[in-house]
Amino acid sequence: MKINRLIVVFVAMVLGISCRNDDDGDDRIVVPPQTLIETAVENDADIKAFLETHFYNYEEFENPPADFDFKIKFGLISDNPEKLPLTNFVQTQVIRVTSLEFGRDDGEEVDQTLYYLIAREGVGESPTLGDRTVLQYEGSLLDGSLFDGSTSPLNQYLPGFLKGYANGVVKLKSGTGPVENGDGTVSYEDYGVGAIFMPSGLGYFSASPSSAIPAYAPLIFKIDVLDFEEDTDFDGDGIPSIQEDIDGDGDLNNDNTDADTEPSTIFLANHNDTDDDEDGIPTIDEIKIDGEIKKDANGLIIFPDTDGDGVPNHLDSDS
């Protein structure tokens, strides 16, 4: 899928648009990159305008016809004045983003608003930000231009995707299935169906991953959450990935206990590292108590701390 992002984000900085001066063919005007805050304000205004001027086929979701495919479709309020705008249905989540996440060192920290629509919640459970999921999706710009999509079930590990995308996915619940169709395909029923409207600060920001996605562009994703792997352990170290979000900020990619000892060309966040403290002892061996992994009443791992310094063994290189 084209919206994959690397654990370390390499951002191609947009240097601006050069325009030839009519008086001097060698003079060029360079437009500097936009800041995170100004882009957030512009994107939020554009998204709100879209939500106020468009509707979705909510009546079909409320009373599904026999042949309904449970696909979200948008239309213009100006052409259908009797319809309710998307603003009547969307919910929001505010997510703090730093410019450092996009390779900038200007110290900006900006709250970004994610807008999401739950057209059908789903009958299962919701994945966490650390889970593998089975999804179908469609990505577009606010003008309706499609840039990516999948019409068949696709496996996606959420920490490897855009922050806005992942945070939108976990608002929905899975369905039932898979059911073998007898032709090599599978199907699901009663799965969550929704849409995500994200500012570029929760997406690619100043990077342009393809000619189909301009820099600073807000994005829309229609999502079907079919299934997910509960307590996904991506690196197989015995700890569910979601429990490797050490600072609890919902971003598993900025938790890297042994960053100071890793080579400069390597960045392995804890959820992708089998030896989280780089002490030569596999994490899975350091989290065992009397030879086994023990959990509390909430299903959370009880991490041993042999030297009693408040740092669990698997995160403490001198334990």
CORKA-V7846 format. One record per run of one state. SS is the DSSP state (H for helix, E for strand, L for the rest). FROM is the first residue (numbers start at 1). LEN is the number of residues. Records with the same first field share a line. If there is no record, write none. Layout:
# CORKA-V7846
SS: FROM-LEN + FROM-LEN
This chain:
# CORKA-V7846
L: 1-3 + 5-13 + 21-7 + 31-5 + 57-1 + 63-11 + 80-6 + 89-2 + 103-6 + 121-11 + 141-5 + 162-1 + 170-6 + 181-5 + 190-2 + 199-1 + 203-7 + 211-2 + 214-5 + 230-11 + 245-7 + 255-15 + 273-10 + 287-2 + 290-2 + 293-2 + 296-5 + 302-11 + 316-4
E: 4-1 + 18-3 + 28-3 + 54-3 + 74-3 + 91-8 + 109-12 + 132-9 + 146-12 + 161-1 + 176-5 + 186-4 + 192-7 + 210-1 + 213-1 + 219-11 + 289-1 + 292-1 + 295-1 + 301-1
H: 36-18 + 58-5 + 77-3 + 86-3 + 99-4 + 158-3 + 163-7 + 200-3 + 241-4 + 252-3 + 270-3 + 283-4 + 313-3
